């Protein structure tokens, strides 16, 4: 155990408890001292992070991967055709 370190944490219970019971967020040292930051705001931010963690957007190239593969295959095919004709 490490002695002499004190951290503030927020514990949020998971909405879907099939795999996890709770999530623990460790606050930055200056997070609570800022003006206008309330406990309710911190809890809402932690809950929002917990609920949005599984909803990541795929990059654009991942969505159109088959398009780019087809375009590359067409370009290679055309290059082979031109070299065969010349």
LOTORVEX-844691 format. One record per atom (N, C-alpha, C): residue number from 1; residue in three letters; atom name; x, y, z. Coordinates in steps of 0.05 Angstrom, whole numbers, always signed. Atoms other than C-alpha are relative to their C-alpha. Example, Ala and Ser with C-alpha at 12.3 -4.5 7.8 and 13.67 -1.06 7.14 Angstrom:
% residues 2
<node tido="1" lumdo="ALA" tifi="N" x="+18" y="-24" z="+0"/>
<node tido="1" lumdo="ALA" tifi="CA" x="+246" y="-90" z="+156"/>
<node tido="1" lumdo="ALA" tifi="C" x="+18" y="+24" z="+0"/>
<node tido="2" lumdo="SER" tifi="N" x="-16" y="-24" z="-1"/>
<node tido="2" lumdo="SER" tifi="CA" x="+273" y="-21" z="+143"/>
<node tido="2" lumdo="SER" tifi="C" x="-15" y="+22" z="+14"/>
***
This chain:
% residues 86
<node tido="1" lumdo="UNK" tifi="N" x="+17" y="-24" z="+0"/>
<node tido="1" lumdo="UNK" tifi="CA" x="+0" y="+0" z="+0"/>
<node tido="1" lumdo="UNK" tifi="C" x="+18" y="+25" z="+0"/>
<node tido="2" lumdo="UNK" tifi="N" x="-16" y="-25" z="+2"/>
<node tido="2" lumdo="UNK" tifi="CA" x="+25" y="+69" z="-17"/>
<node tido="2" lumdo="UNK" tifi="C" x="-11" y="+20" z="+21"/>
<node tido="3" lumdo="UNK" tifi="N" x="+8" y="-19" z="-21"/>
<node tido="3" lumdo="UNK" tifi="CA" x="+23" y="+119" z="+41"/>
<node tido="3" lumdo="UNK" tifi="C" x="+5" y="+28" z="-9"/>
<node tido="4" lumdo="UNK" tifi="N" x="-4" y="-29" z="+5"/>
<node tido="4" lumdo="UNK" tifi="CA" x="+15" y="+194" z="+36"/>
<node tido="4" lumdo="UNK" tifi="C" x="-13" y="+10" z="-25"/>
<node tido="5" lumdo="UNK" tifi="N" x="+14" y="-9" z="+24"/>
<node tido="5" lumdo="UNK" tifi="CA" x="-27" y="+197" z="-27"/>
<node tido="5" lumdo="UNK" tifi="C" x="-30" y="+0" z="+4"/>
<node tido="6" lumdo="UNK" tifi="N" x="+28" y="-2" z="-3"/>
<node tido="6" lumdo="UNK" tifi="CA" x="-97" y="+222" z="-24"/>
<node tido="6" lumdo="UNK" tifi="C" x="-12" y="+10" z="-26"/>
<node tido="7" lumdo="UNK" tifi="N" x="+13" y="-7" z="+25"/>
<node tido="7" lumdo="UNK" tifi="CA" x="-141" y="+223" z="-86"/>
<node tido="7" lumdo="UNK" tifi="C" x="-30" y="+0" z="+4"/>
<node tido="8" lumdo="UNK" tifi="N" x="+29" y="-1" z="-1"/>
<node tido="8" lumdo="UNK" tifi="CA" x="-214" y="+241" z="-96"/>
<node tido="8" lumdo="UNK" tifi="C" x="-10" y="-17" z="-24"/>
<node tido="9" lumdo="UNK" tifi="N" x="+11" y="+17" z="+20"/>
<node tido="9" lumdo="UNK" tifi="CA" x="-255" y="+191" z="-135"/>
<node tido="9" lumdo="UNK" tifi="C" x="-30" y="+2" z="-1"/>
<node tido="10" lumdo="UNK" tifi="N" x="+29" y="+3" z="+3"/>
<node tido="10" lumdo="UNK" tifi="CA" x="-325" y="+183" z="-162"/>
<node tido="10" lumdo="UNK" tifi="C" x="-6" y="-28" z="-8"/>
<node tido="11" lumdo="UNK" tifi="N" x="+8" y="+28" z="+5"/>
<node tido="11" lumdo="UNK" tifi="CA" x="-357" y="+114" z="-161"/>
<node tido="11" lumdo="UNK" tifi="C" x="-28" y="+1" z="-12"/>
<node tido="12" lumdo="UNK" tifi="N" x="+26" y="+0" z="+14"/>
<node tido="12" lumdo="UNK" tifi="CA" x="-413" y="+104" z="-211"/>
<node tido="12" lumdo="UNK" tifi="C" x="-7" y="-30" z="-5"/>
<node tido="13" lumdo="UNK" tifi="N" x="+10" y="+27" z="+4"/>
<node tido="13" lumdo="UNK" tifi="CA" x="-454" y="+40" z="-212"/>
<node tido="13" lumdo="UNK" tifi="C" x="-7" y="-4" z="-29"/>
<node tido="14" lumdo="UNK" tifi="N" x="+5" y="+5" z="+28"/>
<node tido="14" lumdo="UNK" tifi="CA" x="-458" y="+9" z="-281"/>
<node tido="14" lumdo="UNK" tifi="C" x="-29" y="-5" z="-6"/>
<node tido="15" lumdo="UNK" tifi="N" x="+29" y="+5" z="+7"/>
<node tido="15" lumdo="UNK" tifi="CA" x="-526" y="+11" z="-316"/>
<node tido="15" lumdo="UNK" tifi="C" x="-6" y="-29" z="-7"/>
<node tido="16" lumdo="UNK" tifi="N" x="+3" y="+28" z="+8"/>
<node tido="16" lumdo="UNK" tifi="CA" x="-516" y="-59" z="-344"/>
<node tido="16" lumdo="UNK" tifi="C" x="+21" y="-16" z="+16"/>
<node tido="17" lumdo="UNK" tifi="N" x="-18" y="+13" z="-19"/>
<node tido="17" lumdo="UNK" tifi="CA" x="-486" y="-102" z="-289"/>
<node tido="17" lumdo="UNK" tifi="C" x="+6" y="-29" z="-8"/>
<node tido="18" lumdo="UNK" tifi="N" x="-7" y="+27" z="+9"/>
<node tido="18" lumdo="UNK" tifi="CA" x="-474" y="-165" z="-331"/>
<node tido="18" lumdo="UNK" tifi="C" x="+30" y="-6" z="+4"/>
<node tido="19" lumdo="UNK" tifi="N" x="-29" y="+3" z="-2"/>
<node tido="19" lumdo="UNK" tifi="CA" x="-399" y="-154" z="-332"/>
<node tido="19" lumdo="UNK" tifi="C" x="+13" y="+17" z="+22"/>
<node tido="20" lumdo="UNK" tifi="N" x="-13" y="-18" z="-19"/>
<node tido="20" lumdo="UNK" tifi="CA" x="-383" y="-95" z="-287"/>
<node tido="20" lumdo="UNK" tifi="C" x="-20" y="+10" z="+21"/>
<node tido="21" lumdo="UNK" tifi="N" x="+17" y="-10" z="-21"/>
<node tido="21" lumdo="UNK" tifi="CA" x="-411" y="-72" z="-221"/>
<node tido="21" lumdo="UNK" tifi="C" x="+1" y="+31" z="+1"/>
<node tido="22" lumdo="UNK" tifi="N" x="-3" y="-29" z="-3"/>
<node tido="22" lumdo="UNK" tifi="CA" x="-383" y="-2" z="-219"/>
<node tido="22" lumdo="UNK" tifi="C" x="+25" y="+10" z="-15"/>
<node tido="23" lumdo="UNK" tifi="N" x="-23" y="-13" z="+13"/>
<node tido="23" lumdo="UNK" tifi="CA" x="-335" y="+47" z="-252"/>
<node tido="23" lumdo="UNK" tifi="C" x="+11" y="+20" z="+20"/>
<node tido="24" lumdo="UNK" tifi="N" x="-13" y="-19" z="-19"/>
<node tido="24" lumdo="UNK" tifi="CA" x="-285" y="+88" z="-212"/>
<node tido="24" lumdo="UNK" tifi="C" x="+15" y="+20" z="-16"/>
<node tido="25" lumdo="UNK" tifi="N" x="-13" y="-22" z="+14"/>
<node tido="25" lumdo="UNK" tifi="CA" x="-264" y="+156" z="-239"/>
<node tido="25" lumdo="UNK" tifi="C" x="+18" y="+14" z="+21"/>
<node tido="26" lumdo="UNK" tifi="N" x="-18" y="-15" z="-18"/>
<node tido="26" lumdo="UNK" tifi="CA" x="-203" y="+189" z="-207"/>
<node tido="26" lumdo="UNK" tifi="C" x="+1" y="+29" z="-10"/>
<node tido="27" lumdo="UNK" tifi="N" x="+1" y="-28" z="+7"/>
<node tido="27" lumdo="UNK" tifi="CA" x="-210" y="+264" z="-206"/>
<node tido="27" lumdo="UNK" tifi="C" x="+27" y="+13" z="-1"/>
<node tido="28" lumdo="UNK" tifi="N" x="-25" y="-16" z="+1"/>
<node tido="28" lumdo="UNK" tifi="CA" x="-155" y="+312" z="-225"/>
<node tido="28" lumdo="UNK" tifi="C" x="+1" y="+16" z="+26"/>
<node tido="29" lumdo="UNK" tifi="N" x="-4" y="-14" z="-25"/>
<node tido="29" lumdo="UNK" tifi="CA" x="-126" y="+350" z="-166"/>
<node tido="29" lumdo="UNK" tifi="C" x="-15" y="+27" z="+0"/>
<node tido="30" lumdo="UNK" tifi="N" x="+12" y="-27" z="+0"/>
<node tido="30" lumdo="UNK" tifi="CA" x="-154" y="+417" z="-189"/>
<node tido="30" lumdo="UNK" tifi="C" x="-29" y="-1" z="-10"/>
<node tido="31" lumdo="UNK" tifi="N" x="+27" y="+2" z="+11"/>
<node tido="31" lumdo="UNK" tifi="CA" x="-222" y="+391" z="-214"/>
<node tido="31" lumdo="UNK" tifi="C" x="-21" y="+11" z="+19"/>
<node tido="32" lumdo="UNK" tifi="N" x="+20" y="-9" z="-19"/>
<node tido="32" lumdo="UNK" tifi="CA" x="-260" y="+405" z="-150"/>
<node tido="32" lumdo="UNK" tifi="C" x="+3" y="+29" z="+8"/>
<node tido="33" lumdo="UNK" tifi="N" x="-6" y="-27" z="-8"/>
<node tido="33" lumdo="UNK" tifi="CA" x="-227" y="+471" z="-135"/>
<node tido="33" lumdo="UNK" tifi="C" x="-9" y="+22" z="-20"/>
<node tido="34" lumdo="UNK" tifi="N" x="+8" y="-19" z="+20"/>
<node tido="34" lumdo="UNK" tifi="CA" x="-251" y="+504" z="-199"/>
<node tido="34" lumdo="UNK" tifi="C" x="-27" y="+12" z="+7"/>
<node tido="35" lumdo="UNK" tifi="N" x="+25" y="-13" z="-7"/>
<node tido="35" lumdo="UNK" tifi="CA" x="-306" y="+555" z="-191"/>
<node tido="35" lumdo="UNK" tifi="C" x="-22" y="-10" z="-18"/>
<node tido="36" lumdo="UNK" tifi="N" x="+24" y="+8" z="+15"/>
<node tido="36" lumdo="UNK" tifi="CA" x="-375" y="+533" z="-213"/>
<node tido="36" lumdo="UNK" tifi="C" x="-3" y="-30" z="-4"/>
<node tido="37" lumdo="UNK" tifi="N" x="+2" y="+29" z="+4"/>
<node tido="37" lumdo="UNK" tifi="CA" x="-360" y="+458" z="-213"/>
<node tido="37" lumdo="UNK" tifi="C" x="-12" y="-12" z="+25"/>
<node tido="38" lumdo="UNK" tifi="N" x="+14" y="+11" z="-22"/>
<node tido="38" lumdo="UNK" tifi="CA" x="-410" y="+423" z="-169"/>
<node tido="38" lumdo="UNK" tifi="C" x="+3" y="-31" z="+0"/>
<node tido="39" lumdo="UNK" tifi="N" x="+0" y="+29" z="-2"/>
<node tido="39" lumdo="UNK" tifi="CA" x="-415" y="+351" z="-145"/>
<node tido="39" lumdo="UNK" tifi="C" x="-19" y="-12" z="-20"/>
<node tido="40" lumdo="UNK" tifi="N" x="+19" y="+10" z="+20"/>
<node tido="40" lumdo="UNK" tifi="CA" x="-476" y="+342" z="-189"/>
<node tido="40" lumdo="UNK" tifi="C" x="+11" y="+0" z="-28"/>
<node tido="41" lumdo="UNK" tifi="N" x="-13" y="-2" z="+27"/>
<node tido="41" lumdo="UNK" tifi="CA" x="-437" y="+365" z="-251"/>
<node tido="41" lumdo="UNK" tifi="C" x="+20" y="-22" z="-3"/>
<node tido="42" lumdo="UNK" tifi="N" x="-19" y="+22" z="+2"/>
<node tido="42" lumdo="UNK" tifi="CA" x="-382" y="+315" z="-236"/>
<node tido="42" lumdo="UNK" tifi="C" x="-13" y="-27" z="-3"/>
<node tido="43" lumdo="UNK" tifi="N" x="+15" y="+25" z="+3"/>
<node tido="43" lumdo="UNK" tifi="CA" x="-432" y="+258" z="-227"/>
<node tido="43" lumdo="UNK" tifi="C" x="-12" y="-3" z="-28"/>
<node tido="44" lumdo="UNK" tifi="N" x="+12" y="+1" z="+27"/>
<node tido="44" lumdo="UNK" tifi="CA" x="-467" y="+276" z="-292"/>
<node tido="44" lumdo="UNK" tifi="C" x="+21" y="-5" z="-22"/>
<node tido="45" lumdo="UNK" tifi="N" x="-21" y="+4" z="+19"/>
<node tido="45" lumdo="UNK" tifi="CA" x="-401" y="+279" z="-330"/>
<node tido="45" lumdo="UNK" tifi="C" x="+10" y="-29" z="+1"/>
<node tido="46" lumdo="UNK" tifi="N" x="-8" y="+28" z="-3"/>
<node tido="46" lumdo="UNK" tifi="CA" x="-380" y="+211" z="-302"/>
<node tido="46" lumdo="UNK" tifi="C" x="-21" y="-19" z="-12"/>
<node tido="47" lumdo="UNK" tifi="N" x="+21" y="+17" z="+11"/>
<node tido="47" lumdo="UNK" tifi="CA" x="-447" y="+180" z="-319"/>
<node tido="47" lumdo="UNK" tifi="C" x="-2" y="+2" z="-31"/>
<node tido="48" lumdo="UNK" tifi="N" x="+0" y="-3" z="+29"/>
<node tido="48" lumdo="UNK" tifi="CA" x="-445" y="+209" z="-390"/>
<node tido="48" lumdo="UNK" tifi="C" x="+24" y="-15" z="-12"/>
<node tido="49" lumdo="UNK" tifi="N" x="-23" y="+16" z="+11"/>
<node tido="49" lumdo="UNK" tifi="CA" x="-375" y="+179" z="-401"/>
<node tido="49" lumdo="UNK" tifi="C" x="-6" y="-29" z="+2"/>
<node tido="50" lumdo="UNK" tifi="N" x="+6" y="+29" z="-3"/>
<node tido="50" lumdo="UNK" tifi="CA" x="-399" y="+112" z="-375"/>
<node tido="50" lumdo="UNK" tifi="C" x="-20" y="-9" z="-20"/>
<node tido="51" lumdo="UNK" tifi="N" x="+21" y="+8" z="+19"/>
<node tido="51" lumdo="UNK" tifi="CA" x="-460" y="+110" z="-420"/>
<node tido="51" lumdo="UNK" tifi="C" x="+9" y="+2" z="-29"/>
<node tido="52" lumdo="UNK" tifi="N" x="-8" y="-4" z="+28"/>
<node tido="52" lumdo="UNK" tifi="CA" x="-424" y="+135" z="-483"/>
<node tido="52" lumdo="UNK" tifi="C" x="+25" y="-16" z="-7"/>
<node tido="53" lumdo="UNK" tifi="N" x="-25" y="+14" z="+5"/>
<node tido="53" lumdo="UNK" tifi="CA" x="-363" y="+89" z="-477"/>
<node tido="53" lumdo="UNK" tifi="C" x="-2" y="-21" z="-22"/>
<node tido="54" lumdo="UNK" tifi="N" x="+3" y="+21" z="+20"/>
<node tido="54" lumdo="UNK" tifi="CA" x="-391" y="+35" z="-523"/>
<node tido="54" lumdo="UNK" tifi="C" x="-10" y="+10" z="-27"/>
<node tido="55" lumdo="UNK" tifi="N" x="+11" y="-11" z="+24"/>
<node tido="55" lumdo="UNK" tifi="CA" x="-417" y="+82" z="-576"/>
<node tido="55" lumdo="UNK" tifi="C" x="+21" y="+16" z="-16"/>
<node tido="56" lumdo="UNK" tifi="N" x="-21" y="-14" z="+15"/>
<node tido="56" lumdo="UNK" tifi="CA" x="-355" y="+99" z="-616"/>
<node tido="56" lumdo="UNK" tifi="C" x="-7" y="-1" z="-29"/>
<node tido="57" lumdo="UNK" tifi="N" x="+5" y="-1" z="+29"/>
<node tido="57" lumdo="UNK" tifi="CA" x="-360" y="+121" z="-688"/>
<node tido="57" lumdo="UNK" tifi="C" x="+23" y="-13" z="-14"/>
<node tido="58" lumdo="UNK" tifi="N" x="-21" y="+12" z="+17"/>
<node tido="58" lumdo="UNK" tifi="CA" x="-323" y="+82" z="-741"/>
<node tido="58" lumdo="UNK" tifi="C" x="+12" y="+22" z="-17"/>
<node tido="59" lumdo="UNK" tifi="N" x="-12" y="-19" z="+19"/>
<node tido="59" lumdo="UNK" tifi="CA" x="-273" y="+121" z="-783"/>
<node tido="59" lumdo="UNK" tifi="C" x="-12" y="-3" z="-28"/>
<node tido="60" lumdo="UNK" tifi="N" x="+13" y="+0" z="+27"/>
<node tido="60" lumdo="UNK" tifi="CA" x="-296" y="+140" z="-853"/>
<node tido="60" lumdo="UNK" tifi="C" x="+13" y="-21" z="-18"/>
<node tido="61" lumdo="UNK" tifi="N" x="-12" y="+20" z="+17"/>
<node tido="61" lumdo="UNK" tifi="CA" x="-245" y="+94" z="-886"/>
<node tido="61" lumdo="UNK" tifi="C" x="-9" y="-28" z="+6"/>
<node tido="62" lumdo="UNK" tifi="N" x="+10" y="+26" z="-7"/>
<node tido="62" lumdo="UNK" tifi="CA" x="-272" y="+35" z="-848"/>
<node tido="62" lumdo="UNK" tifi="C" x="-28" y="-5" z="-12"/>
<node tido="63" lumdo="UNK" tifi="N" x="+27" y="+3" z="+11"/>
<node tido="63" lumdo="UNK" tifi="CA" x="-342" y="+48" z="-873"/>
<node tido="63" lumdo="UNK" tifi="C" x="+1" y="-5" z="-30"/>
<node tido="64" lumdo="UNK" tifi="N" x="-2" y="+2" z="+29"/>
<node tido="64" lumdo="UNK" tifi="CA" x="-320" y="+52" z="-946"/>
<node tido="64" lumdo="UNK" tifi="C" x="+23" y="-18" z="-9"/>
<node tido="65" lumdo="UNK" tifi="N" x="-23" y="+17" z="+6"/>
<node tido="65" lumdo="UNK" tifi="CA" x="-266" y="-2" z="-944"/>
<node tido="65" lumdo="UNK" tifi="C" x="-4" y="-16" z="-25"/>
<node tido="66" lumdo="UNK" tifi="N" x="+5" y="+16" z="+24"/>
<node tido="66" lumdo="UNK" tifi="CA" x="-299" y="-45" z="-997"/>
<node tido="66" lumdo="UNK" tifi="C" x="+1" y="+17" z="-25"/>
<node tido="67" lumdo="UNK" tifi="N" x="-2" y="-18" z="+23"/>
<node tido="67" lumdo="UNK" tifi="CA" x="-305" y="+15" z="-1043"/>
<node tido="67" lumdo="UNK" tifi="C" x="+29" y="+4" z="-8"/>
<node tido="68" lumdo="UNK" tifi="N" x="-28" y="-5" z="+6"/>
<node tido="68" lumdo="UNK" tifi="CA" x="-231" y="+30" z="-1038"/>
<node tido="68" lumdo="UNK" tifi="C" x="+14" y="-25" z="-10"/>
<node tido="69" lumdo="UNK" tifi="N" x="-11" y="+25" z="+10"/>
<node tido="69" lumdo="UNK" tifi="CA" x="-213" y="-43" z="-1048"/>
<node tido="69" lumdo="UNK" tifi="C" x="-7" y="-5" z="-29"/>
<node tido="70" lumdo="UNK" tifi="N" x="+10" y="+3" z="+28"/>
<node tido="70" lumdo="UNK" tifi="CA" x="-255" y="-46" z="-1111"/>
<node tido="70" lumdo="UNK" tifi="C" x="+14" y="+20" z="-18"/>
<node tido="71" lumdo="UNK" tifi="N" x="-14" y="-21" z="+16"/>
<node tido="71" lumdo="UNK" tifi="CA" x="-224" y="+19" z="-1136"/>
<node tido="71" lumdo="UNK" tifi="C" x="+29" y="-8" z="-5"/>
<node tido="72" lumdo="UNK" tifi="N" x="-28" y="+8" z="+3"/>
<node tido="72" lumdo="UNK" tifi="CA" x="-154" y="-7" z="-1124"/>
<node tido="72" lumdo="UNK" tifi="C" x="+3" y="-24" z="-19"/>
<node tido="73" lumdo="UNK" tifi="N" x="-1" y="+24" z="+18"/>
<node tido="73" lumdo="UNK" tifi="CA" x="-169" y="-74" z="-1159"/>
<node tido="73" lumdo="UNK" tifi="C" x="-5" y="+9" z="-29"/>
<node tido="74" lumdo="UNK" tifi="N" x="+5" y="-10" z="+27"/>
<node tido="74" lumdo="UNK" tifi="CA" x="-197" y="-36" z="-1219"/>
<node tido="74" lumdo="UNK" tifi="C" x="+24" y="+14" z="-11"/>
<node tido="75" lumdo="UNK" tifi="N" x="-24" y="-14" z="+9"/>
<node tido="75" lumdo="UNK" tifi="CA" x="-135" y="+8" z="-1223"/>
<node tido="75" lumdo="UNK" tifi="C" x="+22" y="-20" z="-7"/>
<node tido="76" lumdo="UNK" tifi="N" x="-20" y="+20" z="+6"/>
<node tido="76" lumdo="UNK" tifi="CA" x="-89" y="-53" z="-1221"/>
<node tido="76" lumdo="UNK" tifi="C" x="-7" y="-15" z="-25"/>
<node tido="77" lumdo="UNK" tifi="N" x="+9" y="+14" z="+24"/>
<node tido="77" lumdo="UNK" tifi="CA" x="-131" y="-88" z="-1273"/>
<node tido="77" lumdo="UNK" tifi="C" x="+4" y="+17" z="-25"/>
<node tido="78" lumdo="UNK" tifi="N" x="-5" y="-18" z="+23"/>
<node tido="78" lumdo="UNK" tifi="CA" x="-127" y="-27" z="-1319"/>
<node tido="78" lumdo="UNK" tifi="C" x="+30" y="+2" z="-6"/>
<node tido="79" lumdo="UNK" tifi="N" x="-29" y="-2" z="+5"/>
<node tido="79" lumdo="UNK" tifi="CA" x="-52" y="-23" z="-1309"/>
<node tido="79" lumdo="UNK" tifi="C" x="+10" y="-25" z="-14"/>
<node tido="80" lumdo="UNK" tifi="N" x="-8" y="+25" z="+13"/>
<node tido="80" lumdo="UNK" tifi="CA" x="-44" y="-97" z="-1328"/>
<node tido="80" lumdo="UNK" tifi="C" x="-10" y="+0" z="-29"/>
<node tido="81" lumdo="UNK" tifi="N" x="+11" y="+0" z="+27"/>
<node tido="81" lumdo="UNK" tifi="CA" x="-89" y="-87" z="-1389"/>
<node tido="81" lumdo="UNK" tifi="C" x="+16" y="+19" z="-18"/>
<node tido="82" lumdo="UNK" tifi="N" x="-16" y="-18" z="+16"/>
<node tido="82" lumdo="UNK" tifi="CA" x="-49" y="-27" z="-1413"/>
<node tido="82" lumdo="UNK" tifi="C" x="+28" y="-11" z="-5"/>
<node tido="83" lumdo="UNK" tifi="N" x="-27" y="+12" z="+5"/>
<node tido="83" lumdo="UNK" tifi="CA" x="+18" y="-63" z="-1404"/>
<node tido="83" lumdo="UNK" tifi="C" x="-2" y="-24" z="-20"/>
<node tido="84" lumdo="UNK" tifi="N" x="+3" y="+23" z="+18"/>
<node tido="84" lumdo="UNK" tifi="CA" x="-10" y="-124" z="-1442"/>
<node tido="84" lumdo="UNK" tifi="C" x="-5" y="+11" z="-29"/>
<node tido="85" lumdo="UNK" tifi="N" x="+6" y="-11" z="+26"/>
<node tido="85" lumdo="UNK" tifi="CA" x="-34" y="-80" z="-1500"/>
<node tido="85" lumdo="UNK" tifi="C" x="+25" y="+14" z="-12"/>
<node tido="86" lumdo="UNK" tifi="N" x="-24" y="-15" z="+10"/>
<node tido="86" lumdo="UNK" tifi="CA" x="+32" y="-41" z="-1506"/>
<node tido="86" lumdo="UNK" tifi="C" x="+21" y="-19" z="-6"/>
***
